[in-house]
Amino acid sequence: MFKTIVAATDGSAHSQRAIELAAGLATAHGSRLVLVHVIGHGKVPEGLRRMAEVEHLVENDRVGATQTANVSASIAVSEYPESAAHLTRLHEVIGDRLLADASRLCSGAGVREVSTAKESGDPSGVIIDRARTEEADLIVLGTRGMSELRGLLMGSVSHKVCQLSECPCLLAK
């Protein structure tokens, strides 16, 4: 029924559920699965920041940061502003990690063909364009991402994708 499924991940609980659903569908239908992550900009959501710090995904290069012998480095450093280069690198490695984790999950679930795509831009536009390029039969994504307030004020990515997509969408809560 589904030859190609596109699933988006941003590190949120809802996108994790979307990846699990997409993996199950791809396994059941023998579908090709394309995992998409849209690179963030600016401030990194706190949950992803903690994951990056705990996993030591990037070196901390915050401007003016000094470490105190009796204070945890993550606490001492977190009070200083970050350079634009550090934020860009942080978004890149978080995207790589999210896609790698999602890809492992899908392969472990029995999906035969998994590919990944990491792109910059408007999340809804990137997801729709990727689905069009891949000739997807289905898009799977979470109802809420990492930026809850922005989604409420400007309209959620999932809502835009559902409204503008040429193929069916499955939303995960």
Secondary structure in CASP SS format (residue, H / E / C, confidence):
PFRMAT SS
TARGET T0000
AUTHOR 0000-0000-0000
METHOD secondary structure of the structure
MODEL  1
M C 1.00
F C 1.00
K C 1.00
T E 1.00
I E 1.00
V E 1.00
A E 1.00
A E 1.00
T C 1.00
D C 1.00
G C 1.00
S C 1.00
A H 1.00
H H 1.00
S H 1.00
Q H 1.00
R H 1.00
A H 1.00
I H 1.00
E H 1.00
L H 1.00
A H 1.00
A H 1.00
G H 1.00
L H 1.00
A H 1.00
T H 1.00
A H 1.00
H H 1.00
G C 1.00
S C 1.00
R E 1.00
L E 1.00
V E 1.00
L E 1.00
V E 1.00
H E 1.00
V E 1.00
I E 1.00
G C 1.00
H C 1.00
G C 1.00
K C 1.00
V C 1.00
P C 1.00
E H 1.00
G H 1.00
L H 1.00
R H 1.00
R H 1.00
M H 1.00
A H 1.00
E H 1.00
V H 1.00
E C 1.00
H C 1.00
L C 1.00
V C 1.00
E C 1.00
N C 1.00
D C 1.00
R C 1.00
V C 1.00
G C 1.00
A C 1.00
T C 1.00
Q C 1.00
T C 1.00
A C 1.00
N C 1.00
V C 1.00
S C 1.00
A H 1.00
S H 1.00
I H 1.00
A H 1.00
V H 1.00
S C 1.00
E C 1.00
Y C 1.00
P C 1.00
E C 1.00
S C 1.00
A H 1.00
A H 1.00
H H 1.00
L H 1.00
T H 1.00
R H 1.00
L H 1.00
H H 1.00
E H 1.00
V H 1.00
I H 1.00
G H 1.00
D H 1.00
R H 1.00
L H 1.00
L H 1.00
A H 1.00
D H 1.00
A H 1.00
S H 1.00
R H 1.00
L H 1.00
C H 1.00
S H 1.00
G H 1.00
A C 1.00
G C 1.00
V C 1.00
R C 1.00
E E 1.00
V E 1.00
S E 1.00
T E 1.00
A E 1.00
K E 1.00
E E 1.00
S E 1.00
G C 1.00
D C 1.00
P H 1.00
S H 1.00
G H 1.00
V H 1.00
I H 1.00
I H 1.00
D H 1.00
R H 1.00
A H 1.00
R H 1.00
T H 1.00
E C 1.00
E C 1.00
A C 1.00
D C 1.00
L E 1.00
I E 1.00
V E 1.00
L E 1.00
G E 1.00
T C 1.00
R C 1.00
G C 1.00
M C 1.00
S C 1.00
E H 1.00
L H 1.00
R H 1.00
G H 1.00
L H 1.00
L H 1.00
M H 1.00
G C 1.00
S C 1.00
V H 1.00
S H 1.00
H H 1.00
K H 1.00
V H 1.00
C H 1.00
Q H 1.00
L H 1.00
S C 1.00
E C 1.00
C C 1.00
P C 1.00
C E 1.00
L E 1.00
L E 1.00
A E 1.00
K C 1.00
END
